[in-house]
């Protein structure tokens, strides 16, 4: 099933993605100029957990148009993106070149990175905003995270809160499912479609995905041998009584753990 999702989602993310990013952020050159002013703000969820990233290796899995990775590169990090979309790669590498920073961009399914071991180890692995629903097995993607982290390396995950996905209407989540525990694989609109004019939006392809509960996410991260240090829930602007996003910070540990259920 994961292979079917990956195929459908690659098709969707390679149909008008470049055009959507130009519509939303300007040309790659215009984005580069904007990032020179805003790169610190773009990284506001994570810099307090990274400290100085000068010379640090950062892997941004499913890094899309590269804005976060480019921002880290502007701070002196050695940044690598893995993402399934060739259109995302083109936009990101052009923006990085315009910004005068080096960005290593691998166009690949995150679960099937060519010659993955050659990537080596990273100080930080980042996953952010709208990514986990692309996987039918969280253990698989968090295993990739663990294997790419250096000893004591840090995993940083920021995403839409499962509660918000199920229960809230926000600027980012327009159609809550109403069922927090819904685990069906469903067809939906690709994320960038809302950035396009209406007549262009109708030409985009659909993505496939499934929702996860917070318990499933936390359990999968811990089961991967990553020690959870922080789970920060971020309130929705439209409804500050409920969470819209969360940030989970976990460190790679080397410890022999007993079976959870002997």
Phi and psi restraints in degrees (value plus and minus 20) as a CYANA .aco file:
   2 UNK   PHI     -80.7   -40.7
   2 UNK   PSI     -57.9   -17.9
   3 UNK   PHI     -82.8   -42.8
   3 UNK   PSI     -58.8   -18.8
   4 UNK   PHI     -85.4   -45.4
   4 UNK   PSI     -62.3   -22.3
   5 UNK   PHI     -81.3   -41.3
   5 UNK   PSI     -66.8   -26.8
   6 UNK   PHI     -80.8   -40.8
   6 UNK   PSI     -61.1   -21.1
   7 UNK   PHI     -84.8   -44.8
   7 UNK   PSI     -66.7   -26.7
   8 UNK   PHI     -84.5   -44.5
   8 UNK   PSI     -61.1   -21.1
   9 UNK   PHI     -93.3   -53.3
   9 UNK   PSI     -52.4   -12.4
  10 UNK   PHI     -84.4   -44.4
  10 UNK   PSI     -63.2   -23.2
  11 UNK   PHI     -80.2   -40.2
  11 UNK   PSI     -65.2   -25.2
  12 UNK   PHI     -84.4   -44.4
  12 UNK   PSI     -61.0   -21.0
  13 UNK   PHI    -100.1   -60.1
  13 UNK   PSI     -23.8    16.2
  14 UNK   PHI    -133.4   -93.4
  14 UNK   PSI       1.2    41.2
  15 UNK   PHI    -141.5  -101.5
  15 UNK   PSI      76.8   116.8
  16 UNK   PHI      55.4    95.4
  16 UNK   PSI      -6.6    33.4
  17 UNK   PHI     -83.5   -43.5
  17 UNK   PSI     -66.4   -26.4
  18 UNK   PHI     -77.6   -37.6
  18 UNK   PSI     -64.9   -24.9
  19 UNK   PHI     -81.5   -41.5
  19 UNK   PSI     -59.7   -19.7
  20 UNK   PHI     -84.4   -44.4
  20 UNK   PSI     -60.6   -20.6
  21 UNK   PHI     -87.1   -47.1
  21 UNK   PSI     -57.3   -17.3
  22 UNK   PHI     -84.4   -44.4
  22 UNK   PSI     -60.7   -20.7
  23 UNK   PHI     -81.8   -41.8
  23 UNK   PSI     -60.7   -20.7
  24 UNK   PHI    -106.0   -66.0
  24 UNK   PSI     -59.8   -19.8
  25 UNK   PHI    -140.2  -100.2
  25 UNK   PSI     -21.2    18.8
  26 UNK   PHI      67.9   107.9
  26 UNK   PSI    -195.8  -155.8
  27 UNK   PHI     -84.2   -44.2
  27 UNK   PSI     143.4   183.4
  28 UNK   PHI     -74.3   -34.3
  28 UNK   PSI     -56.1   -16.1
  29 UNK   PHI     -86.5   -46.5
  29 UNK   PSI     -59.0   -19.0
  30 UNK   PHI     -89.1   -49.1
  30 UNK   PSI     -58.8   -18.8
  31 UNK   PHI     -82.3   -42.3
  31 UNK   PSI     -62.2   -22.2
  32 UNK   PHI     -77.9   -37.9
  32 UNK   PSI     -63.1   -23.1
  33 UNK   PHI     -85.2   -45.2
  33 UNK   PSI     -59.6   -19.6
  34 UNK   PHI     -86.0   -46.0
  34 UNK   PSI     -60.3   -20.3
  35 UNK   PHI     -86.6   -46.6
  35 UNK   PSI     -49.4    -9.4
  36 UNK   PHI     -81.0   -41.0
  36 UNK   PSI     -46.2    -6.2
  37 UNK   PHI    -115.0   -75.0
  37 UNK   PSI     -47.3    -7.3
  38 UNK   PHI    -140.2  -100.2
  38 UNK   PSI     -12.0    28.0
  39 UNK   PHI     -82.4   -42.4
  39 UNK   PSI     -52.9   -12.9
  40 UNK   PHI     -85.0   -45.0
  40 UNK   PSI     -64.9   -24.9
  41 UNK   PHI     -82.4   -42.4
  41 UNK   PSI     -57.8   -17.8
  42 UNK   PHI     -81.1   -41.1
  42 UNK   PSI     -45.4    -5.4
  43 UNK   PHI    -125.6   -85.6
  43 UNK   PSI      -2.2    37.8
  44 UNK   PHI     -81.0   -41.0
  44 UNK   PSI     -47.4    -7.4
  45 UNK   PHI     -95.2   -55.2
  45 UNK   PSI     -38.3     1.7
  46 UNK   PHI    -142.0  -102.0
  46 UNK   PSI     -44.2    -4.2
  47 UNK   PHI     -80.8   -40.8
  47 UNK   PSI     -50.2   -10.2
  48 UNK   PHI     -88.9   -48.9
  48 UNK   PSI     -36.6     3.4
  49 UNK   PHI    -122.4   -82.4
  49 UNK   PSI     -27.6    12.4
  50 UNK   PHI    -124.6   -84.6
  50 UNK   PSI     -51.3   -11.3
  51 UNK   PHI      46.9    86.9
  51 UNK   PSI    -177.2  -137.2
  52 UNK   PHI     -85.7   -45.7
  52 UNK   PSI     103.0   143.0
  53 UNK   PHI    -119.8   -79.8
  53 UNK   PSI     -12.6    27.4
  54 UNK   PHI     -74.2   -34.2
  54 UNK   PSI     100.9   140.9
  55 UNK   PHI      59.1    99.1
  55 UNK   PSI     -22.4    17.6
  56 UNK   PHI    -101.7   -61.7
  56 UNK   PSI     129.0   169.0
  57 UNK   PHI    -115.0   -75.0
  57 UNK   PSI     105.7   145.7
  58 UNK   PHI    -145.9  -105.9
  58 UNK   PSI     107.8   147.8
  59 UNK   PHI    -129.6   -89.6
  59 UNK   PSI     100.0   140.0
  60 UNK   PHI    -124.2   -84.2
  60 UNK   PSI      78.5   118.5
  61 UNK   PHI     -96.8   -56.8
  61 UNK   PSI     114.9   154.9
  62 UNK   PHI      36.4    76.4
  62 UNK   PSI      29.3    69.3
  63 UNK   PHI    -100.6   -60.6
  63 UNK   PSI     -15.0    25.0
  64 UNK   PHI      33.0    73.0
  64 UNK   PSI    -145.5  -105.5
  65 UNK   PHI    -103.0   -63.0
  65 UNK   PSI     -13.9    26.1
  66 UNK   PHI      63.2   103.2
  66 UNK   PSI     -15.0    25.0
  67 UNK   PHI     -79.7   -39.7
  67 UNK   PSI     -62.3   -22.3
  68 UNK   PHI     -91.3   -51.3
  68 UNK   PSI     -62.0   -22.0
  69 UNK   PHI     -85.7   -45.7
  69 UNK   PSI     -60.4   -20.4
  70 UNK   PHI     -83.4   -43.4
  70 UNK   PSI     -61.2   -21.2
  71 UNK   PHI     -80.9   -40.9
  71 UNK   PSI     -61.6   -21.6
  72 UNK   PHI     -84.8   -44.8
  72 UNK   PSI     -60.4   -20.4
  73 UNK   PHI     -82.3   -42.3
  73 UNK   PSI     -53.6   -13.6
  74 UNK   PHI     -85.2   -45.2
  74 UNK   PSI     -41.9    -1.9
  75 UNK   PHI    -113.8   -73.8
  75 UNK   PSI     -12.5    27.5
  76 UNK   PHI      78.0   118.0
  76 UNK   PSI     -12.8    27.2
  77 UNK   PHI     -99.9   -59.9
  77 UNK   PSI     135.4   175.4
  78 UNK   PHI    -112.4   -72.4
  78 UNK   PSI      81.0   121.0
  79 UNK   PHI    -125.1   -85.1
  79 UNK   PSI     115.8   155.8
  80 UNK   PHI    -148.3  -108.3
  80 UNK   PSI     116.2   156.2
  81 UNK   PHI    -134.1   -94.1
  81 UNK   PSI     119.0   159.0
  82 UNK   PHI    -139.5   -99.5
  82 UNK   PSI     102.6   142.6
  83 UNK   PHI    -172.7  -132.7
  83 UNK   PSI     131.6   171.6
  84 UNK   PHI    -102.6   -62.6
  84 UNK   PSI     -32.3     7.7
  85 UNK   PHI    -121.4   -81.4
  85 UNK   PSI     104.4   144.4
  86 UNK   PHI     -87.8   -47.8
  86 UNK   PSI     -54.0   -14.0
  87 UNK   PHI     -87.1   -47.1
  87 UNK   PSI     -59.0   -19.0
  88 UNK   PHI     -81.4   -41.4
  88 UNK   PSI     -63.5   -23.5
  89 UNK   PHI     -80.0   -40.0
  89 UNK   PSI     -64.8   -24.8
  90 UNK   PHI     -82.1   -42.1
  90 UNK   PSI     -67.4   -27.4
  91 UNK   PHI     -83.3   -43.3
  91 UNK   PSI     -65.0   -25.0
  92 UNK   PHI     -84.6   -44.6
  92 UNK   PSI     -65.9   -25.9
  93 UNK   PHI     -88.6   -48.6
  93 UNK   PSI     -53.8   -13.8
  94 UNK   PHI     -88.1   -48.1
  94 UNK   PSI     -59.5   -19.5
  95 UNK   PHI     -86.6   -46.6
  95 UNK   PSI     -61.1   -21.1
  96 UNK   PHI     -82.8   -42.8
  96 UNK   PSI     -63.1   -23.1
  97 UNK   PHI     -81.8   -41.8
  97 UNK   PSI     -61.5   -21.5
  98 UNK   PHI     -87.2   -47.2
  98 UNK   PSI     -50.3   -10.3
  99 UNK   PHI    -102.0   -62.0
  99 UNK   PSI     -30.4     9.6
 100 UNK   PHI      57.5    97.5
 100 UNK   PSI       7.8    47.8
 101 UNK   PHI    -143.4  -103.4
 101 UNK   PSI     138.1   178.1
 102 UNK   PHI    -110.7   -70.7
 102 UNK   PSI     111.4   151.4
 103 UNK   PHI    -153.5  -113.5
 103 UNK   PSI     101.4   141.4
 104 UNK   PHI    -108.2   -68.2
 104 UNK   PSI      97.7   137.7
 105 UNK   PHI    -143.3  -103.3
 105 UNK   PSI      98.9   138.9
 106 UNK   PHI    -128.3   -88.3
 106 UNK   PSI      96.8   136.8
 107 UNK   PHI    -105.9   -65.9
 107 UNK   PSI      82.1   122.1
 108 UNK   PHI    -184.2  -144.2
 108 UNK   PSI     133.5   173.5
 109 UNK   PHI     -81.8   -41.8
 109 UNK   PSI     110.7   150.7
 110 UNK   PHI     -82.6   -42.6
 110 UNK   PSI     -41.6    -1.6
 111 UNK   PHI    -111.1   -71.1
 111 UNK   PSI     -24.7    15.3
 112 UNK   PHI    -159.6  -119.6
 112 UNK   PSI      36.2    76.2
 113 UNK   PHI     -94.0   -54.0
 113 UNK   PSI     103.8   143.8
 114 UNK   PHI     -79.3   -39.3
 114 UNK   PSI     111.5   151.5
 115 UNK   PHI      29.4    69.4
 115 UNK   PSI      28.8    68.8
 116 UNK   PHI     -75.2   -35.2
 116 UNK   PSI     -61.1   -21.1
 117 UNK   PHI     -80.0   -40.0
 117 UNK   PSI     -47.0    -7.0
 118 UNK   PHI     -87.0   -47.0
 118 UNK   PSI     -36.4     3.6
 119 UNK   PHI     -86.1   -46.1
 119 UNK   PSI     -47.5    -7.5
 120 UNK   PHI      58.2    98.2
 120 UNK   PSI    -179.1  -139.1
 121 UNK   PHI    -129.8   -89.8
 121 UNK   PSI     132.2   172.2
 122 UNK   PHI    -142.6  -102.6
 122 UNK   PSI     129.3   169.3
 123 UNK   PHI     -92.3   -52.3
 123 UNK   PSI     -54.2   -14.2
 124 UNK   PHI    -158.4  -118.4
 124 UNK   PSI     120.7   160.7
 125 UNK   PHI    -138.9   -98.9
 125 UNK   PSI     107.8   147.8
 126 UNK   PHI    -136.2   -96.2
 126 UNK   PSI     113.4   153.4
 127 UNK   PHI    -149.3  -109.3
 127 UNK   PSI     113.8   153.8
 128 UNK   PHI    -169.7  -129.7
 128 UNK   PSI     114.4   154.4
 129 UNK   PHI      38.3    78.3
 129 UNK   PSI      76.6   116.6
 130 UNK   PHI      57.0    97.0
 130 UNK   PSI      30.3    70.3
 131 UNK   PHI    -144.3  -104.3
 131 UNK   PSI     -58.3   -18.3
 132 UNK   PHI     -86.8   -46.8
 132 UNK   PSI     -46.2    -6.2
 133 UNK   PHI     -88.4   -48.4
 133 UNK   PSI     -28.9    11.1
 134 UNK   PHI    -103.4   -63.4
 134 UNK   PSI     -19.2    20.8
 135 UNK   PHI    -140.2  -100.2
 135 UNK   PSI     117.0   157.0
 136 UNK   PHI    -109.5   -69.5
 136 UNK   PSI     -28.8    11.2
 137 UNK   PHI    -164.3  -124.3
 137 UNK   PSI      86.6   126.6
 138 UNK   PHI     -87.2   -47.2
 138 UNK   PSI     -49.5    -9.5
 139 UNK   PHI     -79.3   -39.3
 139 UNK   PSI     -54.6   -14.6
 140 UNK   PHI     -86.5   -46.5
 140 UNK   PSI     -67.0   -27.0
 141 UNK   PHI     -94.0   -54.0
 141 UNK   PSI     -54.9   -14.9
 142 UNK   PHI     -93.2   -53.2
 142 UNK   PSI     -42.3    -2.3
 143 UNK   PHI     -86.9   -46.9
 143 UNK   PSI     -60.2   -20.2
 144 UNK   PHI     -80.6   -40.6
 144 UNK   PSI     -64.8   -24.8
 145 UNK   PHI     -76.2   -36.2
 145 UNK   PSI     -71.0   -31.0
 146 UNK   PHI     -80.7   -40.7
 146 UNK   PSI     -64.3   -24.3
 147 UNK   PHI     -87.9   -47.9
 147 UNK   PSI     -44.0    -4.0
 148 UNK   PHI    -111.5   -71.5
 148 UNK   PSI     -29.8    10.2
 149 UNK   PHI    -103.4   -63.4
 149 UNK   PSI     118.9   158.9
 150 UNK   PHI     -91.1   -51.1
 150 UNK   PSI     144.2   184.2
 151 UNK   PHI     -72.4   -32.4
 151 UNK   PSI     110.3   150.3
 152 UNK   PHI      46.0    86.0
 152 UNK   PSI      -4.3    35.7
 153 UNK   PHI     -87.7   -47.7
 153 UNK   PSI     141.8   181.8
 154 UNK   PHI    -139.4   -99.4
 154 UNK   PSI     112.7   152.7
 155 UNK   PHI    -119.8   -79.8
 155 UNK   PSI     111.5   151.5
 156 UNK   PHI    -144.7  -104.7
 156 UNK   PSI     100.6   140.6
 157 UNK   PHI    -146.2  -106.2
 157 UNK   PSI      99.1   139.1
 158 UNK   PHI    -145.2  -105.2
 158 UNK   PSI     107.6   147.6
 159 UNK   PHI    -172.4  -132.4
 159 UNK   PSI     153.8   193.8
 160 UNK   PHI     -86.1   -46.1
 160 UNK   PSI     115.2   155.2
 161 UNK   PHI     -88.5   -48.5
 161 UNK   PSI     113.5   153.5
 162 UNK   PHI     -74.8   -34.8
 162 UNK   PSI     -54.0   -14.0
 163 UNK   PHI     -83.4   -43.4
 163 UNK   PSI     -63.3   -23.3
 164 UNK   PHI     -84.6   -44.6
 164 UNK   PSI     -61.7   -21.7
 165 UNK   PHI     -77.2   -37.2
 165 UNK   PSI     -56.6   -16.6
 166 UNK   PHI    -108.1   -68.1
 166 UNK   PSI     -52.4   -12.4
 167 UNK   PHI    -141.7  -101.7
 167 UNK   PSI     -38.3     1.7
 168 UNK   PHI    -133.0   -93.0
 168 UNK   PSI     128.3   168.3
 169 UNK   PHI    -121.6   -81.6
 169 UNK   PSI      97.9   137.9
 170 UNK   PHI    -152.2  -112.2
 170 UNK   PSI    -199.1  -159.1
 171 UNK   PHI     -80.7   -40.7
 171 UNK   PSI     -51.4   -11.4
 172 UNK   PHI    -116.9   -76.9
 172 UNK   PSI     -43.4    -3.4
 173 UNK   PHI    -146.1  -106.1
 173 UNK   PSI      79.7   119.7
 174 UNK   PHI    -111.2   -71.2
 174 UNK   PSI     -41.5    -1.5
 175 UNK   PHI    -150.9  -110.9
 175 UNK   PSI      58.4    98.4
 176 UNK   PHI     -83.6   -43.6
 176 UNK   PSI     125.9   165.9
 177 UNK   PHI     -98.2   -58.2
 177 UNK   PSI     -45.9    -5.9
 178 UNK   PHI      62.6   102.6
 178 UNK   PSI     -23.9    16.1
 179 UNK   PHI    -150.7  -110.7
 179 UNK   PSI      82.9   122.9
 180 UNK   PHI     -80.4   -40.4
 180 UNK   PSI     -51.9   -11.9
 181 UNK   PHI    -117.1   -77.1
 181 UNK   PSI      -7.3    32.7
 182 UNK   PHI     -85.7   -45.7
 182 UNK   PSI     100.5   140.5
 183 UNK   PHI    -139.4   -99.4
 183 UNK   PSI      -2.5    37.5
 184 UNK   PHI     -96.0   -56.0
 184 UNK   PSI     125.0   165.0
 185 UNK   PHI     -99.2   -59.2
 185 UNK   PSI     106.4   146.4
 186 UNK   PHI    -149.8  -109.8
 186 UNK   PSI     135.2   175.2
 187 UNK   PHI    -108.9   -68.9
 187 UNK   PSI     119.4   159.4
 188 UNK   PHI    -169.2  -129.2
 188 UNK   PSI     154.6   194.6
 189 UNK   PHI     -97.9   -57.9
 189 UNK   PSI     116.8   156.8
 190 UNK   PHI     -83.2   -43.2
 190 UNK   PSI     124.2   164.2
 191 UNK   PHI     -77.0   -37.0
 191 UNK   PSI     -57.4   -17.4
 192 UNK   PHI    -100.3   -60.3
 192 UNK   PSI     -27.2    12.8
 193 UNK   PHI     -77.8   -37.8
 193 UNK   PSI     -55.2   -15.2
 194 UNK   PHI     -86.7   -46.7
 194 UNK   PSI     -33.7     6.3
 195 UNK   PHI    -104.5   -64.5
 195 UNK   PSI     -32.9     7.1
 196 UNK   PHI    -113.9   -73.9
 196 UNK   PSI     136.1   176.1
 197 UNK   PHI     -79.3   -39.3
 197 UNK   PSI     135.1   175.1
 198 UNK   PHI     -75.9   -35.9
 198 UNK   PSI     -62.7   -22.7
 199 UNK   PHI     -88.7   -48.7
 199 UNK   PSI     -45.9    -5.9
 200 UNK   PHI    -102.2   -62.2
 200 UNK   PSI     -53.7   -13.7
 201 UNK   PHI     -79.5   -39.5
 201 UNK   PSI     -55.6   -15.6
 202 UNK   PHI     -87.7   -47.7
 202 UNK   PSI     -37.1     2.9
 203 UNK   PHI    -112.5   -72.5
 203 UNK   PSI     -24.6    15.4
 204 UNK   PHI     -95.2   -55.2
 204 UNK   PSI     139.6   179.6
 205 UNK   PHI    -114.0   -74.0
 205 UNK   PSI     141.9   181.9
 206 UNK   PHI    -109.2   -69.2
 206 UNK   PSI     130.4   170.4
 207 UNK   PHI    -124.6   -84.6
 207 UNK   PSI     142.2   182.2
 208 UNK   PHI    -136.2   -96.2
 208 UNK   PSI     120.1   160.1
 209 UNK   PHI    -185.2  -145.2
 209 UNK   PSI     151.9   191.9
 210 UNK   PHI    -160.3  -120.3
 210 UNK   PSI     134.5   174.5
 211 UNK   PHI    -111.0   -71.0
 211 UNK   PSI     138.2   178.2
 212 UNK   PHI    -149.0  -109.0
 212 UNK   PSI     127.1   167.1
 213 UNK   PHI    -103.5   -63.5
 213 UNK   PSI     142.5   182.5
 214 UNK   PHI     -82.7   -42.7
 214 UNK   PSI     -57.1   -17.1
 215 UNK   PHI     -81.5   -41.5
 215 UNK   PSI     -60.8   -20.8
 216 UNK   PHI     -85.9   -45.9
 216 UNK   PSI     -59.1   -19.1
 217 UNK   PHI     -86.9   -46.9
 217 UNK   PSI     -69.6   -29.6
 218 UNK   PHI     -81.8   -41.8
 218 UNK   PSI     -63.4   -23.4
 219 UNK   PHI     -82.3   -42.3
 219 UNK   PSI     -63.0   -23.0
 220 UNK   PHI     -85.9   -45.9
 220 UNK   PSI     -58.9   -18.9
 221 UNK   PHI     -83.3   -43.3
 221 UNK   PSI     -67.1   -27.1
 222 UNK   PHI     -84.1   -44.1
 222 UNK   PSI     -58.7   -18.7
 223 UNK   PHI     -86.5   -46.5
 223 UNK   PSI     -42.9    -2.9
 224 UNK   PHI     -97.9   -57.9
 224 UNK   PSI     -22.3    17.7
 225 UNK   PHI      65.9   105.9
 225 UNK   PSI       8.2    48.2
 226 UNK   PHI    -132.1   -92.1
 226 UNK   PSI     105.5   145.5
 227 UNK   PHI    -105.1   -65.1
 227 UNK   PSI      95.8   135.8
 228 UNK   PHI     -93.7   -53.7
 228 UNK   PSI     104.1   144.1
 229 UNK   PHI    -123.6   -83.6
 229 UNK   PSI     -55.3   -15.3
 230 UNK   PHI    -164.2  -124.2
 230 UNK   PSI     118.9   158.9
 231 UNK   PHI    -149.8  -109.8
 231 UNK   PSI      82.4   122.4
 232 UNK   PHI    -124.8   -84.8
 232 UNK   PSI     101.7   141.7
 233 UNK   PHI    -121.4   -81.4
 233 UNK   PSI     108.4   148.4
 234 UNK   PHI    -129.0   -89.0
 234 UNK   PSI     101.4   141.4
 235 UNK   PHI     -88.6   -48.6
 235 UNK   PSI     132.1   172.1
 236 UNK   PHI     -95.3   -55.3
 236 UNK   PSI     119.5   159.5
 237 UNK   PHI     -84.0   -44.0
 237 UNK   PSI     -59.6   -19.6
 238 UNK   PHI     -93.5   -53.5
 238 UNK   PSI     -44.4    -4.4
 239 UNK   PHI    -167.9  -127.9
 239 UNK   PSI      64.8   104.8
 240 UNK   PHI     -87.7   -47.7
 240 UNK   PSI     -20.6    19.4
 241 UNK   PHI    -107.6   -67.6
 241 UNK   PSI     -22.6    17.4
 242 UNK   PHI    -157.3  -117.3
 242 UNK   PSI     131.8   171.8
 243 UNK   PHI    -101.8   -61.8
 243 UNK   PSI     122.7   162.7
 244 UNK   PHI    -128.4   -88.4
 244 UNK   PSI     -55.9   -15.9
 245 UNK   PHI    -148.7  -108.7
 245 UNK   PSI     148.4   188.4
 246 UNK   PHI    -165.0  -125.0
 246 UNK   PSI     134.5   174.5
 247 UNK   PHI    -144.5  -104.5
 247 UNK   PSI     105.9   145.9
 248 UNK   PHI    -134.5   -94.5
 248 UNK   PSI     108.9   148.9
 249 UNK   PHI    -136.5   -96.5
 249 UNK   PSI     107.3   147.3
 250 UNK   PHI    -160.5  -120.5
 250 UNK   PSI     122.3   162.3
 251 UNK   PHI    -129.2   -89.2
 251 UNK   PSI     125.6   165.6
 252 UNK   PHI     -93.6   -53.6
 252 UNK   PSI     109.5   149.5
 253 UNK   PHI    -145.3  -105.3
 253 UNK   PSI     133.2   173.2
 254 UNK   PHI    -135.9   -95.9
 254 UNK   PSI      77.8   117.8
 255 UNK   PHI    -168.6  -128.6
 255 UNK   PSI     121.8   161.8
 256 UNK   PHI    -104.5   -64.5
 256 UNK   PSI      92.2   132.2
 257 UNK   PHI    -123.1   -83.1
 257 UNK   PSI     123.9   163.9
 258 UNK   PHI     -91.1   -51.1
 258 UNK   PSI     141.4   181.4
 259 UNK   PHI     -78.0   -38.0
 259 UNK   PSI     117.4   157.4
 260 UNK   PHI     -84.9   -44.9
 260 UNK   PSI     -61.9   -21.9
 261 UNK   PHI    -147.2  -107.2
 261 UNK   PSI      65.5   105.5
